[in-house]
Amino acid sequence: MSDDVAGPPGKPGPLALLPAIAAAGLLRLSGFKPPAPPPPPEDGPHNPAGFEEEDVDVRRTAFVVAGLAASVAAAVAAVGLMMHLFGAWHVAGTPPLTPQQTATVQPPPPNLQGAPYEDLARQEARERAQLATYAPLADGRARIPVSRAMQLIAGKSLDSSSLDPVPPAGGAPVR
């Protein structure tokens, strides 16, 4: 543009209003009109003290809630997809584990019992078996059940002199 059309600096030229006039014309041709302000509520039996006369639009509220739920579901799905993809990329980029990394580590003793009640039940079963079964012992004697030993002892004197064998004439008692 030349200097004579634009005018001196600080003053708008004769064509400065053209964009505003074009915008107003387009707005008028589009048919858009700003909504009229609602009339003030009147007092009456259904509207005490001038409160709103209409209820909440349930359909619009349901659409808003459904839209929010869909947005949350889409965000959760997107995060899950990204975690899956990034996890797969991370695993693909790492080297395989060495035998030292995959070896099972046995801590030094004393170790804690993993199932103490099972261990106790096994110990009690082992002790019951020793008290209720026959078995040869390493020193040549035999182990007999407690109930059988009680039957053998029943009716005999428990006096120590009658239980001890009589020593042979030649010396110490034989065991």
MDAnalysis code that builds the backbone (N, CA, C; Angstrom):
import MDAnalysis as mda
import numpy as np

u = mda.Universe.empty(525, n_residues=175, atom_resindex=np.repeat(np.arange(175), 3), trajectory=True)
u.add_TopologyAttr("name", ["N", "CA", "C"] * 175)
u.add_TopologyAttr("resid", np.arange(1, 176))
u.add_TopologyAttr("resname", ["MET", "SER", "ASP", "ASP", "VAL", "ALA", "GLY", "PRO", "PRO", "GLY", "LYS", "PRO", "GLY", "PRO", "LEU", "ALA", "LEU", "LEU", "PRO", "ALA", "ILE", "ALA", "ALA", "ALA", "GLY", "LEU", "LEU", "ARG", "LEU", "SER", "GLY", "PHE", "LYS", "PRO", "PRO", "ALA", "PRO", "PRO", "PRO", "PRO", "PRO", "GLU", "ASP", "GLY", "PRO", "HIS", "ASN", "PRO", "ALA", "GLY", "PHE", "GLU", "GLU", "GLU", "ASP", "VAL", "ASP", "VAL", "ARG", "ARG", "THR", "ALA", "PHE", "VAL", "VAL", "ALA", "GLY", "LEU", "ALA", "ALA", "SER", "VAL", "ALA", "ALA", "ALA", "VAL", "ALA", "ALA", "VAL", "GLY", "LEU", "MET", "MET", "HIS", "LEU", "PHE", "GLY", "ALA", "TRP", "HIS", "VAL", "ALA", "GLY", "THR", "PRO", "PRO", "LEU", "THR", "PRO", "GLN", "GLN", "THR", "ALA", "THR", "VAL", "GLN", "PRO", "PRO", "PRO", "PRO", "ASN", "LEU", "GLN", "GLY", "ALA", "PRO", "TYR", "GLU", "ASP", "LEU", "ALA", "ARG", "GLN", "GLU", "ALA", "ARG", "GLU", "ARG", "ALA", "GLN", "LEU", "ALA", "THR", "TYR", "ALA", "PRO", "LEU", "ALA", "ASP", "GLY", "ARG", "ALA", "ARG", "ILE", "PRO", "VAL", "SER", "ARG", "ALA", "MET", "GLN", "LEU", "ILE", "ALA", "GLY", "LYS", "SER", "LEU", "ASP", "SER", "SER", "SER", "LEU", "ASP", "PRO", "VAL", "PRO", "PRO", "ALA", "GLY", "GLY", "ALA", "PRO", "VAL", "ARG"])
u.atoms.positions = np.array([
    [0.822, -1.178, 0.000],
    [0.000, 0.000, 0.000],
    [0.865, 1.238, 0.000],
    [0.281, 2.264, -0.485],
    [1.025, 3.518, -0.493],
    [0.728, 4.268, 0.783],
    [1.538, 5.264, 1.050],
    [1.396, 6.033, 2.283],
    [0.142, 6.894, 2.279],
    [-0.305, 7.336, 1.102],
    [-1.466, 8.240, 1.076],
    [-2.761, 7.490, 1.371],
    [-2.862, 6.160, 1.096],
    [-4.085, 5.411, 1.369],
    [-4.163, 5.071, 2.841],
    [-3.040, 4.670, 3.436],
    [-3.051, 4.262, 4.829],
    [-3.187, 5.452, 5.744],
    [-2.776, 6.601, 5.320],
    [-2.876, 7.776, 6.166],
    [-1.654, 7.913, 7.043],
    [-1.664, 8.948, 7.813],
    [-0.510, 9.149, 8.686],
    [-0.490, 8.078, 9.774],
    [0.695, 7.799, 10.309],
    [0.775, 6.788, 11.361],
    [-0.038, 7.234, 12.578],
    [-0.756, 6.281, 13.173],
    [-1.577, 6.610, 14.326],
    [-3.032, 6.782, 13.969],
    [-3.375, 7.044, 12.693],
    [-4.763, 7.182, 12.264],
    [-5.074, 6.043, 11.315],
    [-6.217, 5.353, 11.503],
    [-6.566, 4.269, 10.589],
    [-6.967, 4.810, 9.234],
    [-6.751, 3.997, 8.223],
    [-7.083, 4.388, 6.863],
    [-8.562, 4.167, 6.570],
    [-9.029, 4.558, 5.362],
    [-10.443, 4.413, 5.019],
    [-10.860, 2.950, 4.860],
    [-9.926, 2.005, 4.667],
    [-10.265, 0.599, 4.466],
    [-10.174, -0.215, 5.760],
    [-9.941, 0.394, 6.892],
    [-9.738, -0.327, 8.144],
    [-11.019, -0.978, 8.642],
    [-12.171, -0.471, 8.269],
    [-13.430, -1.043, 8.753],
    [-13.941, -2.177, 7.879],
    [-13.315, -2.436, 6.757],
    [-13.796, -3.476, 5.858],
    [-13.846, -4.868, 6.527],
    [-12.856, -5.322, 7.272],
    [-12.968, -6.639, 7.913],
    [-14.132, -6.709, 8.902],
    [-14.363, -5.654, 9.651],
    [-15.468, -5.672, 10.616],
    [-16.813, -5.716, 9.903],
    [-16.935, -4.978, 8.776],
    [-18.193, -4.975, 8.027],
    [-18.430, -6.350, 7.399],
    [-17.379, -6.985, 6.889],
    [-17.509, -8.321, 6.291],
    [-17.924, -9.340, 7.340],
    [-17.379, -9.268, 8.539],
    [-17.738, -10.200, 9.605],
    [-19.185, -10.015, 10.017],
    [-19.646, -8.785, 10.112],
    [-21.038, -8.530, 10.481],
    [-21.971, -9.058, 9.408],
    [-21.619, -8.897, 8.145],
    [-22.456, -9.400, 7.066],
    [-22.542, -10.913, 7.068],
    [-21.418, -11.590, 7.298],
    [-21.433, -13.050, 7.379],
    [-22.263, -13.536, 8.565],
    [-22.161, -12.861, 9.667],
    [-22.933, -13.230, 10.850],
    [-24.423, -13.079, 10.578],
    [-24.820, -12.012, 9.877],
    [-26.228, -11.792, 9.571],
    [-26.727, -12.833, 8.576],
    [-25.894, -13.193, 7.569],
    [-26.298, -14.186, 6.584],
    [-26.403, -15.593, 7.183],
    [-25.639, -15.895, 8.221],
    [-25.661, -17.232, 8.822],
    [-26.939, -17.486, 9.596],
    [-27.648, -16.462, 9.949],
    [-28.891, -16.616, 10.683],
    [-28.682, -16.753, 12.181],
    [-27.485, -16.621, 12.658],
    [-27.211, -16.733, 14.088],
    [-27.700, -15.495, 14.816],
    [-28.454, -15.741, 15.846],
    [-28.899, -14.639, 16.693],
    [-28.587, -15.027, 18.119],
    [-28.089, -14.124, 18.874],
    [-27.827, -14.461, 20.278],
    [-29.149, -14.751, 20.987],
    [-29.155, -15.704, 21.913],
    [-30.403, -16.028, 22.605],
    [-30.880, -14.846, 23.428],
    [-32.185, -14.730, 23.443],
    [-32.771, -13.644, 24.238],
    [-32.639, -13.990, 25.710],
    [-32.436, -13.029, 26.558],
    [-32.327, -13.332, 27.988],
    [-33.659, -13.865, 28.490],
    [-33.625, -14.843, 29.406],
    [-34.874, -15.416, 29.907],
    [-35.637, -14.382, 30.717],
    [-36.961, -14.488, 30.674],
    [-37.742, -13.529, 31.469],
    [-37.552, -13.814, 32.955],
    [-37.649, -12.830, 33.762],
    [-37.458, -13.064, 35.197],
    [-38.572, -13.962, 35.730],
    [-38.249, -14.889, 36.630],
    [-39.272, -15.788, 37.158],
    [-40.297, -15.023, 37.987],
    [-41.506, -15.508, 37.896],
    [-42.582, -14.872, 38.645],
    [-42.835, -15.646, 39.931],
    [-43.258, -14.951, 40.942],
    [-43.621, -15.617, 42.189],
    [-44.974, -16.267, 42.000],
    [-45.172, -17.428, 42.622],
    [-46.454, -18.102, 42.528],
    [-46.419, -19.397, 43.311],
    [-47.478, -20.216, 43.252],
    [-47.519, -21.434, 44.051],
    [-46.497, -22.484, 43.584],
    [-46.182, -22.528, 42.278],
    [-45.210, -23.493, 41.780],
    [-43.802, -22.919, 41.759],
    [-43.673, -21.668, 42.066],
    [-42.375, -21.009, 42.035],
    [-42.266, -20.067, 43.227],
    [-42.141, -20.617, 44.419],
    [-42.072, -19.723, 45.581],
    [-40.772, -18.937, 45.579],
    [-40.845, -17.712, 45.882],
    [-39.708, -16.798, 46.027],
    [-38.867, -16.699, 44.773],
    [-39.424, -16.969, 43.597],
    [-38.723, -16.722, 42.346],
    [-37.662, -17.747, 41.984],
    [-37.769, -19.001, 42.415],
    [-36.787, -20.019, 42.031],
    [-37.043, -20.488, 40.608],
    [-36.186, -21.352, 40.095],
    [-36.327, -21.845, 38.733],
    [-37.651, -22.577, 38.574],
    [-38.205, -22.494, 37.403],
    [-39.479, -23.136, 37.155],
    [-39.319, -24.520, 36.544],
    [-38.179, -24.845, 35.914],
    [-38.016, -26.109, 35.217],
    [-37.117, -27.043, 36.026],
    [-37.341, -28.341, 35.837],
    [-36.484, -29.341, 36.463],
    [-35.221, -29.516, 35.633],
    [-34.317, -30.325, 36.158],
    [-33.077, -30.623, 35.454],
    [-33.410, -31.517, 34.263],
    [-32.770, -31.258, 33.145],
    [-32.977, -32.074, 31.955],
    [-32.220, -33.389, 32.141],
    [-32.968, -34.456, 32.390],
    [-32.371, -35.751, 32.702],
    [-31.636, -36.319, 31.495],
    [-32.169, -36.144, 30.321],
    [-31.544, -36.696, 29.123],
    [-30.160, -36.081, 28.908],
    [-30.054, -34.782, 29.017],
    [-28.741, -34.131, 28.842],
    [-27.770, -34.567, 29.929],
    [-28.269, -34.675, 31.152],
    [-27.397, -35.116, 32.247],
    [-26.909, -36.536, 31.998],
    [-27.774, -37.413, 31.517],
    [-27.370, -38.793, 31.220],
    [-26.333, -38.824, 30.110],
    [-26.500, -37.984, 29.084],
    [-25.508, -37.928, 28.015],
    [-24.155, -37.445, 28.534],
    [-24.164, -36.462, 29.421],
    [-22.910, -35.955, 29.972],
    [-22.213, -37.037, 30.794],
    [-22.980, -37.753, 31.629],
    [-22.388, -38.817, 32.457],
    [-21.867, -39.941, 31.566],
    [-22.630, -40.324, 30.541],
    [-22.166, -41.371, 29.623],
    [-20.901, -40.921, 28.884],
    [-20.856, -39.659, 28.490],
    [-19.652, -39.147, 27.827],
    [-18.441, -39.174, 28.746],
    [-18.639, -38.806, 30.009],
    [-17.526, -38.859, 30.963],
    [-17.064, -40.295, 31.175],
    [-18.012, -41.230, 31.315],
    [-17.646, -42.634, 31.509],
    [-16.891, -43.162, 30.295],
    [-17.344, -42.811, 29.104],
    [-16.652, -43.244, 27.885],
    [-15.250, -42.647, 27.814],
    [-15.106, -41.401, 28.229],
    [-13.786, -40.772, 28.229],
    [-12.841, -41.479, 29.187],
    [-13.340, -41.813, 30.373],
    [-12.502, -42.518, 31.354],
    [-12.124, -43.896, 30.830],
    [-13.083, -44.614, 30.237],
    [-12.793, -45.941, 29.685],
    [-11.767, -45.857, 28.565],
    [-11.892, -44.860, 27.710],
    [-10.925, -44.691, 26.623],
    [-9.537, -44.370, 27.175],
    [-9.467, -43.548, 28.228],
    [-8.168, -43.214, 28.824],
    [-7.532, -44.446, 29.457],
    [-8.333, -45.250, 30.156],
    [-7.797, -46.465, 30.780],
    [-7.317, -47.435, 29.705],
    [-8.073, -47.606, 28.637],
    [-7.667, -48.497, 27.552],
    [-6.387, -47.998, 26.891],
    [-6.279, -46.693, 26.695],
    [-5.064, -46.139, 26.072],
    [-3.851, -46.363, 26.965],
    [-4.016, -46.159, 28.268],
    [-2.888, -46.382, 29.189],
    [-2.506, -47.856, 29.205],
    [-3.494, -48.757, 29.225],
    [-3.192, -50.183, 29.200],
    [-2.466, -50.595, 27.933],
    [-2.898, -50.067, 26.804],
    [-2.238, -50.366, 25.538],
    [-0.801, -49.857, 25.539],
    [-0.603, -48.646, 26.019],
    [0.756, -48.101, 26.061],
    [1.652, -48.906, 26.997],
    [1.122, -49.325, 28.166],
    [1.928, -50.134, 29.082],
    [2.308, -51.458, 28.437],
    [1.360, -52.065, 27.723],
    [1.656, -53.330, 27.047],
    [2.739, -53.135, 25.979],
    [2.587, -52.107, 25.162],
    [3.569, -51.867, 24.100],
    [4.939, -51.521, 24.663],
    [4.979, -50.618, 25.658],
    [6.272, -50.230, 26.226],
    [6.923, -51.404, 26.949],
    [6.110, -52.246, 27.604],
    [6.662, -53.431, 28.268],
    [7.257, -54.398, 27.263],
    [6.563, -54.606, 26.155],
    [7.077, -55.506, 25.119],
    [8.355, -54.943, 24.508],
    [8.392, -53.655, 24.282],
    [9.613, -53.042, 23.735],
    [10.756, -53.141, 24.729],
    [10.458, -52.992, 26.011],
    [11.510, -53.071, 27.026],
    [12.075, -54.487, 27.100],
    [11.194, -55.496, 27.090],
    [11.654, -56.889, 27.168],
    [12.446, -57.249, 25.920],
    [12.005, -56.766, 24.766],
    [12.716, -57.076, 23.528],
    [14.106, -56.453, 23.513],
    [14.279, -55.350, 24.225],
    [15.560, -54.662, 24.203],
    [16.536, -55.132, 25.261],
    [16.142, -56.025, 26.165],
    [17.049, -56.482, 27.222],
    [17.700, -57.796, 26.808],
    [18.953, -58.010, 27.221],
    [19.622, -59.278, 26.888],
    [19.049, -60.411, 27.737],
    [19.219, -61.667, 27.289],
    [18.718, -62.797, 28.077],
    [19.485, -62.924, 29.396],
    [18.861, -63.556, 30.382],
    [19.481, -63.718, 31.692],
    [20.578, -64.774, 31.640],
    [21.612, -64.581, 32.441],
    [22.717, -65.537, 32.520],
    [22.337, -66.671, 33.475],
    [23.047, -67.808, 33.420],
    [22.752, -68.900, 34.362],
    [22.915, -68.463, 35.822],
    [23.848, -67.572, 36.072],
    [24.037, -67.100, 37.448],
    [22.812, -66.311, 37.925],
    [22.174, -65.560, 37.017],
    [21.003, -64.778, 37.394],
    [19.766, -65.650, 37.582],
    [19.709, -66.809, 36.917],
    [18.535, -67.669, 37.024],
    [18.711, -68.773, 38.054],
    [19.899, -68.917, 38.651],
    [20.141, -69.971, 39.636],
    [19.338, -69.693, 40.907],
    [18.860, -70.772, 41.534],
    [18.138, -70.603, 42.798],
    [19.154, -70.414, 43.912],
    [18.854, -69.529, 44.802],
    [19.760, -69.204, 45.895],
    [19.228, -69.847, 47.162],
    [20.060, -70.659, 47.812],
    [19.693, -71.287, 49.078],
    [20.381, -70.513, 50.192],
    [19.616, -69.868, 51.060],
    [20.257, -69.108, 52.133],
    [20.931, -70.046, 53.128],
    [21.935, -69.565, 53.827],
    [22.619, -70.425, 54.792],
    [21.713, -70.740, 55.983],
    [21.969, -71.885, 56.660],
    [21.126, -72.223, 57.813],
    [21.374, -71.262, 58.955],
    [20.528, -71.132, 59.893],
    [19.275, -71.845, 60.072],
    [18.186, -71.228, 59.202],
    [17.425, -72.088, 58.554],
    [16.342, -71.640, 57.677],
    [15.027, -71.649, 58.438],
    [14.159, -70.757, 58.073],
    [12.833, -70.736, 58.680],
    [11.995, -71.860, 58.097],
    [11.091, -72.371, 58.902],
    [10.207, -73.425, 58.424],
    [9.152, -72.819, 57.513],
    [8.955, -73.437, 56.365],
    [7.932, -72.959, 55.452],
    [6.545, -73.357, 55.890],
    [6.412, -74.549, 56.485],
    [5.107, -75.045, 56.946],
    [5.314, -75.691, 58.320],
    [5.356, -74.902, 59.386],
    [5.668, -75.470, 60.706],
    [4.620, -76.459, 61.196],
    [3.352, -76.272, 60.860],
    [2.324, -77.197, 61.331],
    [2.461, -78.556, 60.656],
    [2.836, -78.569, 59.393],
    [3.073, -79.845, 58.715],
    [4.287, -80.549, 59.302],
    [5.351, -79.795, 59.597],
    [6.536, -80.382, 60.215],
    [6.191, -80.960, 61.584],
    [5.382, -80.258, 62.367],
    [4.971, -80.733, 63.681],
    [4.132, -82.006, 63.555],
    [3.231, -82.056, 62.574],
    [2.406, -83.248, 62.372],
    [3.270, -84.441, 61.989],
    [4.288, -84.249, 61.136],
    [5.195, -85.345, 60.776],
    [5.983, -85.834, 61.993],
    [6.456, -84.904, 62.814],
    [7.217, -85.274, 64.008],
    [6.340, -86.057, 64.982],
    [5.108, -85.610, 65.186],
    [4.209, -86.319, 66.094],
    [3.859, -87.698, 65.550],
    [3.664, -87.844, 64.235],
    [3.380, -89.154, 63.637],
    [4.572, -90.080, 63.804],
    [5.785, -89.550, 63.638],
    [6.989, -90.357, 63.818],
    [7.095, -90.848, 65.266],
    [6.801, -89.955, 66.239],
    [6.875, -90.348, 67.646],
    [5.779, -91.350, 67.995],
    [4.556, -91.183, 67.463],
    [3.480, -92.157, 67.710],
    [3.857, -93.515, 67.141],
    [4.511, -93.513, 65.960],
    [4.924, -94.780, 65.357],
    [5.971, -95.472, 66.232],
    [6.874, -94.734, 66.831],
    [7.878, -95.334, 67.706],
    [7.236, -95.923, 68.962],
    [6.160, -95.297, 69.451],
    [5.509, -95.782, 70.662],
    [4.545, -96.941, 70.384],
    [4.132, -97.156, 69.145],
    [3.094, -98.148, 68.858],
    [3.549, -99.278, 67.939],
    [4.853, -99.388, 67.593],
    [5.299, -100.437, 66.677],
    [6.456, -101.232, 67.275],
    [6.666, -102.421, 66.709],
    [7.805, -103.263, 67.066],
    [8.954, -102.920, 66.137],
    [10.202, -102.933, 66.650],
    [11.357, -102.687, 65.788],
    [12.612, -103.174, 66.490],
    [13.568, -103.727, 65.725],
    [14.842, -104.101, 66.335],
    [15.704, -102.852, 66.522],
    [16.459, -102.821, 67.600],
    [17.362, -101.706, 67.865],
    [18.786, -102.095, 67.490],
    [19.666, -101.130, 67.380],
    [21.032, -101.371, 66.923],
    [21.837, -102.211, 67.916],
    [21.524, -102.144, 69.199],
    [22.315, -102.871, 70.205],
    [21.805, -104.294, 70.443],
    [20.897, -104.785, 69.608],
    [20.421, -106.150, 69.710],
    [19.117, -106.290, 70.483],
    [18.659, -105.289, 71.123],
    [17.390, -105.359, 71.834],
    [16.268, -105.074, 70.846],
    [15.014, -105.115, 71.339],
    [13.858, -104.852, 70.494],
    [12.997, -103.772, 71.148],
    [12.398, -102.995, 70.303],
    [11.456, -101.986, 70.805],
    [10.056, -102.564, 70.662],
    [9.256, -102.454, 71.742],
    [7.890, -102.962, 71.702],
    [6.937, -101.813, 71.989],
    [5.665, -101.942, 71.568],
    [4.706, -100.876, 71.823],
    [4.479, -100.680, 73.330],
    [4.112, -99.491, 73.712],
    [3.894, -99.154, 75.120],
    [2.760, -99.990, 75.689],
    [1.705, -100.184, 74.926],
    [0.568, -100.963, 75.438],
    [0.996, -102.405, 75.742],
    [1.822, -102.990, 74.905],
    [2.314, -104.366, 75.163],
    [3.233, -104.387, 76.362],
    [4.072, -103.392, 76.508],
    [4.962, -103.333, 77.672],
    [4.149, -103.206, 78.952],
    [3.051, -102.447, 78.926],
    [2.202, -102.315, 80.111],
    [1.547, -103.650, 80.449],
    [1.164, -104.440, 79.444],
    [0.565, -105.750, 79.703],
    [1.592, -106.707, 80.328],
    [2.837, -106.617, 79.858],
    [3.874, -107.494, 80.394],
    [4.241, -107.131, 81.830],
    [4.203, -105.875, 82.166],
    [4.582, -105.410, 83.497],
    [3.429, -105.568, 84.475],
    [2.193, -105.560, 83.996],
    [1.030, -105.616, 84.880],
    [1.083, -106.872, 85.745],
    [0.876, -106.696, 87.045],
    [0.858, -107.800, 87.989],
    [2.206, -108.135, 88.569],
    [3.257, -107.496, 88.102],
    [4.597, -107.752, 88.648],
    [4.931, -106.641, 89.629],
    [5.757, -106.936, 90.560],
    [6.178, -105.964, 91.554],
    [7.143, -104.969, 90.921],
    [6.983, -103.720, 91.316],
    [7.888, -102.693, 90.807],
    [9.013, -102.410, 91.787],
    [9.162, -103.262, 92.787],
    [10.243, -103.116, 93.757],
    [11.560, -103.323, 93.033],
    [12.514, -102.454, 93.288],
    [13.780, -102.518, 92.566],
    [14.530, -103.809, 92.832],
    [14.379, -104.376, 93.968],
    [15.103, -105.619, 94.256],
    [14.555, -106.782, 93.444],
    [13.251, -106.745, 93.132],
    [12.702, -107.853, 92.358],
    [12.953, -107.668, 90.855],
    [13.194, -106.447, 90.409],
    [13.457, -106.216, 88.989],
    [14.902, -106.479, 88.609],
    [15.828, -106.239, 89.537],
    [17.248, -106.443, 89.226],
    [17.542, -107.931, 89.188],
    [18.272, -108.374, 88.150],
    [18.639, -109.789, 88.103],
    [19.641, -110.117, 89.210],
    [19.647, -111.326, 89.641],
    [20.586, -111.776, 90.678],
    [21.959, -111.880, 90.054],
    [22.942, -111.216, 90.661],
    [24.280, -111.287, 90.071],
    [24.842, -112.712, 90.153],
    [25.544, -113.133, 89.136],
    [26.170, -114.451, 89.196],
    [27.250, -114.501, 90.278],
    [27.596, -115.669, 90.610],
    [28.551, -115.844, 91.713],
    [29.912, -115.269, 91.368],
    [30.193, -115.130, 90.150],
    [31.535, -114.737, 89.759],
    [31.778, -113.257, 89.691],
    [30.879, -112.372, 89.911],
    [31.254, -110.982, 89.836],
    [30.114, -110.054, 89.488],
    [30.361, -109.148, 88.517],
    [29.466, -108.065, 88.189],
    [28.241, -108.592, 87.436],
    [27.111, -107.829, 87.521],
    [25.910, -108.256, 86.827],
    [26.086, -108.143, 85.306],
    [25.399, -108.996, 84.594],
    [25.464, -109.009, 83.142],
    [24.348, -108.135, 82.594],
    [24.699, -107.391, 81.671],
    [23.698, -106.512, 81.055],
    [23.539, -106.837, 79.618],
])
